[in-house]
Amino acid sequence: MRSYNRLTYDVRCQIYALNKIGMNQNKIAKELHVNQSTISQELLRNLGQRGYRYKQAHKIAMESRSNAQKSIKMTASMEDLIEEKFD
């Protein structure tokens, strides 16, 4: 099973530059060692009126990540609460 890696700011800069010179998505993906669908999704998701904007794409990604639902860890107090509810 492959592991998932988020795109970094540097990778987004490279996507921008390679796309700007006219390189196709398959070649960009091979150059950056990522899946072609990752490049396709990144370009489509962050395509504005002025084309792909890597700074804006990274800002949106970081905001989305910071607003994501955090997983709740099973703590001792959480276990006590659960036992209290079932007693």
Secondary structure, DSSP 8 states (H G I E B T S, - for coil): --------HHHHHHHHHHHHTT--HHHHHHHHTS-HHHHHHHHHHTEETTEE-HHHHHHHHHHHHHHS-------HHHHHHHHHHH-
